[in-house]
Amino acid sequence: MINKELIDPKSIVVVGGSNNIQKPGGKVLKNLIDGNFKGDLYVTNPKETLVQGIKCYQSPAELPDVDLAIIAIAAQYVPATVELLAQLKNTKAFIILSAGFSEVEGNEEGKIFEKEIVESINNVNGSLIGPNCIGIITPNHNSVFTLPIPKLAVKGCSLISGSGATACFIIESGIPKGLTFSSVFSVGNSAQMGVEEILKFMDETYDPENSADIKLLYIENIDKPQMLLKHASSLIRKGCEIAAIKAGSSEAGIRAASSHTGALASSDLAVDALFRKAGIVRCYSREELISVASVFMHKRLKGKNIAIISHAGGPAVMLTDALSKGGLEVPHIDGLAANELLEKLNPGSSVGNPIDFLATGTAEQLGTIIDYVDEKFDNIDGMIVIFGTPGLYKIFDVYEFLDKKMKTAKKPIYPVLPSIETAKDEVTEFISKGRINFPDEVALGYALAKVFYTPEPAPEKIVLPEVNRKTIRKVIDNTNEGYLSPAGIQELLDAAGISRVSEAIAKTKADAEKFASELGFPVVMKVVGPIHKSDVDGVVLDIIDIETAGEEFDRMMKIKDTSAVLIQPMLSGVELFAGAKYEPKFGHLILCGLGGIFIEVLKDVKAGLSPLSLEEARNMIKNLSAYKIIKGIRGQEGVNEEKFAETIVRVSALLEAAPEIIELDINPLLGNMEKVVAVDARIRINHKN
Amino acid sequence: MINKELIDPKSIVVVGGSNNIQKPGGKVLKNLIDGNFKGDLYVTNPKETLVQGIKCYQSPAELPDVDLAIIAIAAQYVPATVELLAQLKNTKAFIILSAGFSEVEGNEEGKIFEKEIVESINNVNGSLIGPNCIGIITPNHNSVFTLPIPKLAVKGCSLISGSGATACFIIESGIPKGLTFSSVFSVGNSAQMGVEEILKFMDETYDPENSADIKLLYIENIDKPQMLLKHASSLIRKGCEIAAIKAGSSEAGIRAASSHTGALASSDLAVDALFRKAGIVRCYSREELISVASVFMHKRLKGKNIAIISHAGGPAVMLTDALSKGGLEVPHIDGLAANELLEKLNPGSSVGNPIDFLATGTAEQLGTIIDYVDEKFDNIDGMIVIFGTPGLYKIFDVYEFLDKKMKTAKKPIYPVLPSIETAKDEVTEFISKGRINFPDEVALGYALAKVFYTPEPAPEKIVLPEVNRKTIRKVIDNTNEGYLSPAGIQELLDAAGISRVSEAIAKTKADAEKFASELGFPVVMKVVGPIHKSDVDGVVLDIIDIETAGEEFDRMMKIKDTSAVLIQPMLSGVELFAGAKYEPKFGHLILCGLGGIFIEVLKDVKAGLSPLSLEEARNMIKNLSAYKIIKGIRGQEGVNEEKFAETIVRVSALLEAAPEIIELDINPLLGNMEKVVAVDARIRINHKN
């Protein structure tokens, strides 16, 4: 519901404008004036006639029509003022800086005020930022009451933040590195619009020429995950890049975030799955967000092979370590062209990668190296140039060469200029050309790897495998809340096309003996009834004859809650699992991993948001820590990955047909090179879902 | 071999001093003059009579006696100059800035020069820094040719670097945060003294009053690991704190480091083990080193419970996440005192931890909160204060209060002042009082956790369990190079007091059947001869009767290289392993972990340097990713940790008695709550060791 009046208003009123620039109402006016707002600027304040040189109205009622109102008065006066402006002054956009609304726990009056405000604004199809925010910055107006105001550039970063102070501090981190911004939105209480709506607006109005391509988000609470997913992935498909901090990623952090925003935070597994599906690069600190944003501001890295060009060995080694840990490579460079390059450098230089052209290396040599890497070293996809100074002379010429080469090179060049004190003037001049500095090579290395390995967004339309919807609905609709019966589970798995082990349920000893013989020894027997079968000694493997089968049946039927015994042939393969759980607002999370200790001890689980594409399922499998076991180790048979991936997407298809399933756990799922087969499963249903 | 003449010379000559301050010989003189060197300063240069206002001698031969010579002339002239100064001018300390020596691959002449120089200096018991270095900074003289020259403070950090440019860049990272230094040593080619010798000197001359307590190291090549271990741990035992970057921690990084220093880097596992044993905090980037050093500059954190005091919610949440991931806690604060505190803050504040006193929070409120945390909240060990500014007014008063409270509080207080642009003046004033700023809360969180969880140095004297040294020596001395026989292994394990499974070796079918019966079914049978027994199908588990034992014997004897069959009772327990390998210069690395996939797929191995204390062994076990399995999961029996730890230190004791063992692998080592027993082992011997 963002409108033109918010982004590019013809007129703005500061309600509660003040001569005291230590107050929000004074400072926001000063920022508007300093930012040379081109339209008409009004102020209201009952006690003044002139505020910061601008005519002041004593009451909003006296104002002419005005597009955007910035409100900085006490909470209790806001509802009436908003209603007046909306109804009588044709005001279509509001930024409410004032606090004292729903953000204060137990403030029932504030909650009502906030509701009234939203209603008044919705009634005129207006847009609202806040309350309890620092405001917004667009190319047309600096409507924030805070500093710093960053340098704006059309192709700078758009910053959308769920916390005003954090937005300021993110900008503080970015400015010294030269990062520019195109707009800043602080959504405060998100009474009408939160981070999700701003992103939606950016998606719907995206224009490759004039829109920012880089979005940075700070989020504490994802209220509308599906909206975030839709518009983030859409923007990325259009060529944008998005990085986000979702604070509250640990249990303690979730508690801290809840006390800050008052909202319950989502499970971190769901957040991770959402970000991966959307193609958002997830960050955990302001510095990391700025490093990733700075990587975004350069040409895209198309492969994982990096050349490090440095006049100092140490940082090149630390950077090599960092790239290598992140999964990028610093491949050896040799051959004729390499020898040719070496001859153009000072004695003692090396070109094997890192390319070290020594403390005595010159600007021209740097240029030559960049040309060789760009044009002649085909095994290199991008380069990192490290150049500081020991302080003997000025190095303006080096950075000038660097800037020039960055303009013409086909491969991305990332500059690390570490001498931020000694070469302050040179770094400042470099930045003034619109360039960005990475002061720490290792931070760059990690950020570059993170960006490179963040997956593309999942396809817009995900085609799930066909399932027998009719049967699935029949089973679900005829089932009570709670855990599904073994027969129901079998029907659902069959209807979803998930292979399962043949099995039979015995209620008498005679049946147990008969079924075991028919299925073929060795068999496995499991109690029907108890949830945690192993814990009650309700699973016996490798039963090799009819007598044992009969004896075990008798023993098992005595276990508490046991109503029957399930018999299956004993299969061999790697113990896998596939599962799902429902996450409020996010939908279903599909999980996969290896069984046993891998889940229980190592928490080696990957999650994706349903509906899941085959490609996403493949990536989940490949990203497991125990992936090597799936590939097969030391002569042991591995798992048919395609079949495992298919099982995972079939779980997703089952859930799309039966969203009432709030918990699904196929464990173990046995996999070998031939097939992947469900051996045991548990499904829980909630009809309210 | 560092002497007084190097640290506090009465006179210094710059050989090759110049009026051109863009040259090392000019710049180092300028830095000496700017640094107000108090002694006599001489210059030699054949072409000048006056250099930077100082009388210039045309030849070193004309000089009076001089304590310290800083040499900045071409490599080929250095040996004669050094010899002259050492023999005729009573010069006892040398800093050679010139390059062109052993650092250039294939420069045989340079290598000889370097050797000659070291000999000349050793002959007069002199000390040498370099060649190919940037020099040193002590409280008495700035003998570097580079910038920046950091602010010196008696209790600042001592920086010792194997790379000159990296030392400069580390200082560049530290200055904006307010980090101070007490001395800087760039060791260059380490011809006479490397990082290890500087540390040794610092240890031997340590004086709690006047020595720096914080040492920062940048190392690419650990040439003398035992010297490093001895003096680093000794310094830490005396109350110092040490952080170090050892670059070249990845395979690609090791290659890069080797091409930079020309030396082969050590295995990273050995470096990690050395650092842990010494109590050194290992860092991977300049920024991280500075963060850790900044933590060191504060009072020590004595427990893991942190209070976060912030006027902004977002950074507090991100910090909570970071602390929590690092293993520190942000415990809930409540009770009477908490309620009392809440009443003193603005409405809407929260004290549950994070303590959020809102954007309107004042300096006095900050003071009150700090007092409460320091005096009344007993469950808190340290506090982090986050305070920036939205730019409405100056916040000098807040930082003044913060500085005052930091002086008096008993608990450590770490300041995060994020508004480095908007509150530049205030941050600068805070820093000018000797304070340090952590501009990014998450970087602080990780650094704090890293420091807190770095173990204390191992005891100086490690008492190993007693072993039968006589038997061990007998076995080793009577054995050829290569793999030890099963009988020899049994003897060694018994002599070392390492429990092993009872076993018998059968060379005939009749023996196999007899031994199997005697040991008791079920038994395990393994081929004797082949190294990778499983790969050749040479291990059979769970043999339950005499017939199968006989059949398997016949089958196994046909396997290539098989000379006999080993029979053991089949034991149950968790599959562990303990092992050792010899690492050149470092000595023996003792390894432990879980067997099977844990080693092969997950590389879940911990290493310690021999001799190993019981406490170190316990920590190795506790730090395994699969530690939960050792504790016992889901009703499964765990492992007797004390017995496992004892086995590990007995391996260490065995190696101390038999350093010729270059490889030892007890795998599997079966563990349950009662005992830990070696089932199979492999030992390789090299008599040259």
Interface residues (C-beta under 8 A of the other chain):
Chain A: I21 Q22 K23 P24 K27 A99 E103 V104 I134 F145 T146 L147 P148 S161 G162 S163 G164 A165 T166 C168 F169 E172 S173 I175 P176 Y218 E220 I245 A247 G248 S249 S250 E251 A252 G253 R255 A256 A257 S259 H260 T261 Y284 S285 R286 E287 E288 I308 H311 A312 G313 G314 P315 A316 V317 M318 T320 D321 A322 L323 S324 K325 E329 V330 H332 P347 G348 S350 G352 P354 D356 A359 G388 T389 P390 G391 L392 Y393 P418 S419 I420 E421 T422 P439 D440 E441 V442 A443 S534 D535 I597 E600 V601 L602 S625 A626 K628 I629 I633 R634 G635
Chain B: I21 Q22 K23 P24 K27 A99 E103 V104 E105 I134 F145 T146 L147 P148 S161 G162 S163 G164 A165 T166 C168 F169 E172 S173 I175 P176 Y218 E220 I245 A247 G248 S249 S250 E251 A252 G253 R255 A256 A257 S259 H260 T261 Y284 S285 R286 E287 E288 I308 H311 A312 G313 G314 P315 A316 V317 M318 T320 D321 A322 L323 S324 K325 E329 V330 H332 P347 G348 S350 G352 P354 D356 A359 G388 T389 P390 G391 L392 Y393 P418 S419 I420 E421 T422 P439 D440 E441 V442 A443 S534 D535 I597 E600 V601 L602 S625 A626 K628 I629 I633 R634 G635
